[in-house]
Amino acid sequence: RRLLPEKLELVEAESLRAARACLRTQTFDLVLLDLTLPDGGGEDLIAEIGSTPILIFSALEVTGQLAERVTAALVKTKSSATQLRDTILSLSRRPDTLGARN
């Protein structure tokens, strides 16, 4: 959070249930998704996210069909905070996603 510009509004969801509630009531330019949530797998949210770009940031490797369903993926143990920040900023600046809403 400290590495990102203040202009970016962040909404946190600590669980699958909380994330679903956020997705029902808000729209997002980018979803940062962990695959390991206390009450279920983050991949269960992908269909509910719709056309919003998805960046998976998880301890789990993303391969195969799951990788094809998201915009980008980083493994927590293999990615620096700077790499995460740069990926978020890059995806948030994409002409086809900047300001896009579901």
Secondary structure, 3 states (H helix, E strand, C coil): CCCCCCCCCCCCCCCHHHHHHHHHHCCCCCEEECCEECCEEHHHHHHHHCCCCEEEEECCCCCHHHHHCCCEEEEHHHCCHHHHHHHHHHHHCCCCCCCCCC
